[in-house]
Amino acid sequence: MTEAQPRRRRWLTALLLGAVLLVGVAVGVFWGDLQQTALDPKAPFQTYKPPPGPDYSRSAAWWLLPRSQGGPQADVFFISPTTYDGGEHWNAPLDNPHAAEHFREAVAPNYVGPFVSVGRVYAPKYRQASLYSLLTLREDAREARRFAYGDVQEAFRTYVQRHNGGRPFYVVGVEQGGTLGLRLLEQEVARDPTLSSRLVAAYLVDTVAPADRPPIPPCVEPGQTGCLAAWVRAYDGEFDAAKRKLDRALIWDERGELVNLRPRPALCFNPVLGAVTDRPAPARLHQGAANATGLEWGARPAFLARQVSARCEGGVLLVSRPKSASLKKTGSWAERRKAPGFNLFYADLEADAKGRLASFLAR
């Protein structure tokens, strides 16, 4: 063996290790892009065949229905956030097992939970737009969201005709569900004086709503009824994140098209204060966050009080970072881009909803 051969081997080994390291760095840098590309249906929405639709006359078309006609004095119509990642479909099949598990384990206990003490819950399944549709502003993605609204509208009309019976009700939507809830309020509630007179309040969590022309009046004080509480949050100090949320926000125009919010202002409800206000809320007023993921349905979670301060600034709710490790996003790349598996304002929303119902019943 010549002296050049060991040197050549060392050189080749170093070259191979460098190439492996370079690939690893590239994968790390572009991991999000790779994941997002994998979720792209890669077919124009115009040629896409959606999965079969729901029959809301059947209980199988609902995530949650009341088990009896007794219980609370009001109803809650709940529109789920995104539970379907995407890949094959622009819009979720109703029988997707992963989406069902995510709703059962994380969405229901954290986001429906605050309202079970005030209302019988009606939560429809719907062919929601995939997670991928929320990560791009492509026209195909906007079409997928518009398509999803058709199911929600049909579910709400079925609820009103078959189940409401003249009772007071709430509309609650989270993330994608909140955006669809905005359209529902404008199309179905605000235009019907009988229905709007029975609306206790609408809570649209992690949802950008226009402040200049909301579909119903904003909730400007605790105890107000028939009003809208909507907000999108970012952590205090992450001003770029707050700006991105508003820059990418889509709202409905008069023709039912999804258009950019900018340059219009965004509505900002502070759940700690129970009002649309720029007044800051110190952590001592925070009634309690909860991580209810995995809890049995109906079980009451332990509250973590005084975890966050909150203030509205520029249309975004800026929240201090919570102290508890259970109030931090975890999970896969896709899971960390959905509504988190905890609710920073669980106890605050529960108390707020109770107060508005008491005011409604006292009228």
C-alpha positions, 0 to 999 in steps of 0.5 A: 500500500502506498502512502497516498492510499491512506491519505486518499481514504481519509480524504474520501471519508472527510468528503463523505462526512461533509456531504452527510452533514451538508444534507442534514443541515439542508433538511433541517433548514428546509424541513418545513418546506418539505413537510408542507410540500408533502401535504399539497394535494397537487391537483387544481381544486377545479378538477378535485372531487371532494369526499362524500358529504354529511347527512346532518339528519344522522347522528354520525354526521356530528362530533357531539350531540346532546345526550338528553334534552335536559341540562343547561338553558342554552345551546352551543354550536361549535365549529371545529378547528383544523384536525386534518393534515392533508396530502390526498385531499383539499377537504377532509373525508368525514371518516378520517381516523386521525382527525377523529382522534385529534378532535376527541383527545385535544379539541373537545376537552380544550375548546368545547370544555369551557362551554359545557356548563352553559349549553348543550353542545352541537358540533358538526363534522364537516369537510374542513379545508386541510392544514395545507390549505391554511399554510398557503394563500393559493386560490385553490386553498381559498376554494377549499375553505369556501367549500367547507363553509357549505357544510357548516351552513347546512349543519347550522340550518339543520340545528336551527330547524331540528334542535334549537326550539327557540332556545338561546345559543352561542356560536363558538369557532376556533381557528378555521372554524372561527373564520367559517363562523364569521361567515355564518354570523353574517349570512345566517344570524345577523340577517334573521332578527329572530335568530339574532335575538336569541344569540347570547354571544359568539366566541371566535378563538384564534380568528381574525375579524374585521374591526370596522365592519364586524357581522355583529356588534363587538363585545365591548363590556362583560355581560353584553349579549348578542355580540362578537368576541374574536381575537388572534394572539401572539406572544409578547415581544414576537412583533414579526409573528403578530405582523405576519398573522395580520398580513396573511389573514383572510376575511370574507367580502360582500361576495363571499370571497376570501380576501386579505384583511389588510389594510383594514383593522382587526378586532381584538377581544381580551378574554381576561377582561371580557371586552374589546379594549386596549386596556392591559390585563395583568397576570393577577386577573387571569382566571386560569389556563388548562391543558385538558388533552387526553382527559375523559370527556366531561372531566373538569381540568385543573386550572393554572391561574395567573399564568399570563398577562394580555393586552391588545395592540394593533389588532393582536392579543399579545400574551406573556409566555406562560410559566407552566411547561404544559402550556407549550406547543408539542408534537409533530410539525403538523400538530404544532401548526394546529390549534394548541392542545391547551387553552390559555383562557379556559377559566376566563371563557367559562366565566365570561360565557356564564356571565353573558348567559345570566345577563341574557336570561335576566333581560 
